[in-house]
Amino acid sequence: MRKTATILSLFAASCAFAAFTESETDFNGVNGWTISGSGSASDLGAQDTTALLLDNATIDFDSTDGLVIKVGSGAMFQYANYSIGINGDVVLNFKSGSTASLSASKGIATSYDGGRYGGNLTINVEKGYLGKLDVPVFGCTSNGNSIPASLTLNLHSAYALDKTRIYVGKQATINMSADQSIKWDVRDSSTKGIFRLNITDGASLFVVAGEYGVNTTSGSSVMLMGDDLMDGYIYFVSSMVSSFDNDAKTITLRGMKDGVENLHTVSFVDKNGNEITGENYPNLEIGKTTIDGVEYVYATVAAIPEPATWAAIFGAIALGLAVYRRRK
């Protein structure tokens, strides 16, 4: 049940913030707020509430006064596990130079109402963003009865994700040009999840832990979305890796469930969904390395010159040969 706020409001000013509209909402006995419309986070101001539903909203975190929108442990969304729920199309823009922050103690779900209905969440974090995206987990779900849900993260500031749990499934996409750190969360054992990933500018994705609800026969794929697969690295901390196969281009992760170790095999596909193997993509390398005293299993792609680059290389070689012959 939703009821329009009159005088008292956890979001301070009035029932309309610039282009925003908000309503006090009873989420199955937990008091919270629904926000829709578009505008700056400054129009909402520094806030502390229990549960928040973003309903077709666009919010620009563009202020320099250090404001924080804080959403506590109401945890009413996606099977009552998350602080913030999403309906419709929601865009959160974290601007360069801004110190405005978002904190959701129980994370953000791309659904609401028990996970039966959802929306599309896009988060843009610009290079030079100075605030904090304090979200311990992003949950992304959709089912046959729901509006399709999706999560798209465009991350250009280092560690916008800091040990953040990400649901590995067909609805999640990360585009990143700066280092990030995540926990690998696989919950669906009935289908093979696809995690869409585009790494550019030599950035590194550090997978520091895993959480599993899978059986021993399940697996997932990383869909490498770049034209040359990826310009960067994926690192899995070795403690969560059971084995890897550079020839087959697979990494097998280990996880415990109900006291039993479960093995989960991660394979790779290109942006067209074609399986990456040693035959068709020999330049994808999987191996072991140590960074700052921590052992990792990594996947990376050596840079392959573009056709124009090859032409320049061959041209330079031909020119060098011609000069050499003249001198002789």
N, C-alpha and C positions, 0 to 999 in steps of 0.2 A: 504494500500500500504506500502511495506517495501523498504527501501533504505539502502545500505551498507554504514556505516560511513567511511569517509576517514581521514581527519585531525582532525576535531572537534569532541569531544566525551564527553558526560556527565559522562561517566565512565572512563575518564582520559587517560589510557595508549595507547591502540591500538585496532585493531579489533579482536584480539585474546588474551585472558588472560589465560596463561597456557593451560589447556584443554578446556577453555571456548571459545565460539564464540558469538559475539553480533552484532546486526544490529540496526541502528537507524530506528524507525518505526513510520509511521503516522497512529495513531488510530483514524480514522474518524475526522481528523483535530486537534487532540491532539498529540503533539510530545512526543515520549517515546522510549523505548528500548526493544528489545527481546534478552534474554539470553538463551543459550543452552550449553550442555556439563557439565563437572564436575570439581571440584577443590575447593580451599579454598576461603573464603570471602576476605582474604587478597589479592588475585589476582585481585579482583574487586576494593578493596580500599574503603575508606569512600566516599559515594556518596549521591547526592541529585537530584532526577529526578521527573518527573511528573507522568508517567505511566510505568508499567513494566509487560511484559509477560514472564513467565518462561516456556520454551518449552523443555521438556525432559531434565531437569537440576537437578544436585545434588550439593548442596553448603554446605560446612562445615564451620560453624561459630566457628573457633578454635583459633583465635588470642587473644592476651592479651593486645593489644594497644588501646582498646576502640573504634574501628572503628564502624561507623553506616552507614548502607545502608538505606537511607530514600527515601520513595516514597510518593509523595504528592497527591494532590486532583484531579489528572487527571480523576479518577473515570470513566474509560472507559469499564469496564468488568462487565459481568452478568447484562445486562440491564442498563449499564452505571452507576453502583452504587459503584464500587470497584476500588481500586488503582492498585492492582496486580491481573493478570489473570494467569490461569494454562492451559497448553496443554500437553497431554501425561503424562508420569510418572515424578513427581517432588518430590525430597526428600531434606528437610532442616534439617541439623544436628547441634544442639546447644550443644557444647562440654563442659565437666566439666572443670572449671577453665577459660574458655573463657569469655572475656568481650565484644566481638563483638555483635552488636545488629541489629535488623531489625525493622524498623518503617514504617507502612503503614497507613497513616492517614484515608483512607477510607476502609481499610481491604483487605482481600484476598478472591477471588472467585475461585472455582474449575471449572471455565469455562472461555470462551472468546467469542468474536464475537456475542454479544447480547444474550449469554447464550445458543446458539444452539449447541456449541461444548465444550467439557470439558476434564478434565484429573483427575488423581489420585494424591492427595497431601498427603504426609506423613511427619509429623513433629516429630522429636525426640529431646526431651530436657532432657539432662542427669542431674543426681544429681550433684550439685556443679557448675552448670552453673551460671556465675556471670553477664552476660549481661541482656538485656531486649528484650522480644518479645512483641513489642508495636503494637498490632493488635486489634483494637476495635471490629472487627466482622469477623467471618469466614462464608462465604456463600457457600452452597453446593447445586448443582442442577443437574438434568439430566432430559431429556424428551425423547420421542420416537424417535426423529430425531438425538439425540446427541450421542457422545461417552460416555459411562457410566462414571459418575464422582463420586469420593469418597474422603472423608476426614478422615485421621487416625492421631490421636494425641497421642503420647506416652510420658507421662509427669511424670518425676521423680524429678523435681525441684519444690519447693513450689511456688505457685502462678505464674507459667508460664502463666496461664490464670488469669487475674485480672479484674473481671467484664466484661469479653469478651462475646459478643453475639454469640451464637452458634445456627445454624439452626438444629432444631429437626426433623430429617428425616432418612430414611433408609440408606443414604449414609454416615452418620457421626458416627465415633467410637472414644471413649476416653478410653485409658488405662492409669491409674494414680496410683502412689504410694505415692503421696504427695498432700497436700491440694490445691484445685483450687477454683476459683470463676467465675461463668458464669451468663449470662442472657439467659433466656429460650425463644427461638424464634420459634413459630409455624406459618407457612404460608400456608400450603396445607390443605384445608378443604375437599378435595375430597377423600383423602385416610387417613388411620390411620398411622401416622408417627411412626417409630420405632427408638429410640435413643439407640445405642449400648454402654454399659458402663461396664468397668471392674475396680473395685476399690480394691486395695490391701494394705497391711501394715498398716491398720487402718486409711487410709487417709479419708478426708472429702471433698465432693463436695458441695459448698455453692451456691445455686441458689438465687440470690439477687434481681432479677427483671424478668419480662416477657414482651414480645412483641408478639402480636397476630394478625393473619389475619384469624381467624377461626370463624365458626358459632357455635351455641349452641349445635349442635349434634355431633361435631367432638371430637376427642380425640387422644391420643398417648400412646405408650407403652415405658417403659424403659426395654431394654433387658439386664438383668444382666448376664454378660459373665463368671463370675468366677465359679469354680467348686462347691463352696458352696455359690453361688449367689454373695456375695460380702464380703470382709473383710474391712469394713469401714462404712461410713455414707453418706447419701444424706440429705441435709437440704434445705427446701424451706422457705424463709422468710415469716412470717405469714401474712403479709399485702397482699400477692398475693394468699393466700389460702382461698377458700370459705368454704371448709369442707374436712374432711378425714374420712375414714372408715377402721379401723384396721381389721375388719372381712372380708370385701370384698377386702382388700389390694388395695385401691384406694385413690388418692388425687385429689380433684377438685380445679383447679386454676381459678382465676377470671381475666378478662381483659376487657378493654374498647375499643370499636370500634364504631366510629361515634356516640359517646355519649351514647351507649348502652352497658351494662355489658354483656359479653359473658363468659359462664362457659365452662371450658375445663378439661376433666377428664383424669388423668394420671393413667394407670394401669401398672402392671409389668409382664414380662414373663421371663422364664429362657433361657439359651443359645440355647436350642432346639426349642424355640418358644412356649413352653407350658405355659399357663396362670398360674400365681402364685395366689393361693387362700389360705384362712385360713385352708383349708383341706389338700392340698398337700404340703404347705410350711408354717406351723404354726410358724416357727422360724423367719419369716420376720415380724418385728414389726414396726408399724406406730404410732407415738405419737407426743406430744408437749414437747418442752424444751426451756430453755433460756440460751443463751451464750453471755457473756459480755453485758448483758442488752438488748439483741435483742431476740425476740421470733421467734422460728422456728417450723415448722412441719417436723419431720424427718422420714426417713426409714432406718432401719438397720437390720442386721442378727446376732443373737448371734452365737458365735463360736460353731461348732458341732465337737466333737472329731472324728478323722479318725478311721476306724476299728482297725488299729494297736494300736491306743491310747486306745480305749475301751478295747482291749485285755490286755494292760499293766495295766489299771485300775483294771480290774477284777482279773488279776494275783496278783496285790498288795493286793487286798482285801482277796484273797484266802490265800496268804502267811501270812497276818496278823491274819486271823482266826486260821491257823495252829499253829503259835507262841502262840497265846492266849490259845489254847487248851493244848499245852505242859506245859505252866506255871500253868494251873489249875491242 
